[in-house]
Amino acid sequence: SFYAKAGWKTTYPNCFMIFALTITILFWADYNKECLGDRLIDAFYWFGDASRDNNSSAQVVKLVTAMERLVTVKNEEKNGDITKNFYSRVSCLIAIYHGEIDKWKNQAKKSYELRSDLVHGSQSLYNTYNIELDFDPFKLAYPAILSACIGFYMLDLELNSYEKKLKNMYFELSELCKEEKYKTKEVMNS
């Protein structure tokens, strides 16, 4: 599998080394057309924009947009599973290192639903300053983005025709996260 060959399960020091290498590659890259690395750059942009916004509702919209950029694959709109794919993939990205997949899936689902309510008009973005979440959405977004950095790095940041490989990466990740150990908190020790 992709993860077995690439060493997805790695220690935190290696994760941060890969993250630093990913940032360096993205910074110095001179891409002529869209590539996988663009998704990470966009996610960093949306995350940074959310961190500077004083409106907590706008922060949720931007953080979910950051995560969507990482986990949404083209042509999936047709199958109607965008919402399910979002919270499943986000939760797997985090659980691979932190366990507690059900906790992350619940938080991803709540974030996505609130974002949808805000964007589609069920709630006011302007008049809503207290978000209806019982968790910090930044603590959902940043581990998802960091984990995506590792996965995207292993796929190849400069990859142009990446949709099929990205979809396969998420399929393999979801299969791996079905293991019982990803339901507990102590994943890194197993």
Salt bridges, closest charged atoms under 4 A:
GLU34 OE2 - ARG69 NH2 3.80
ASP42 OD2 - ARG69 NE 2.67
ASP49 OD1 - ARG52 NH2 3.80
ASP49 OD2 - LYS62 NZ 3.13
ASP53 OD2 - LYS62 NZ 2.67
GLU68 OE2 - ARG115 NH2 3.94
GLU76 OE2 - ARG89 NH2 2.73
GLU100 OE1 - LYS103 NZ 3.68
ASP134 OD1 - LYS110 NZ 3.42
GLU163 OE2 - ARG39 NH2 3.07
GLU175 OE2 - LYS178 NZ 2.83
GLU179 OE1 - LYS181 NZ 3.85
GLU180 OE1 - LYS183 NZ 3.89
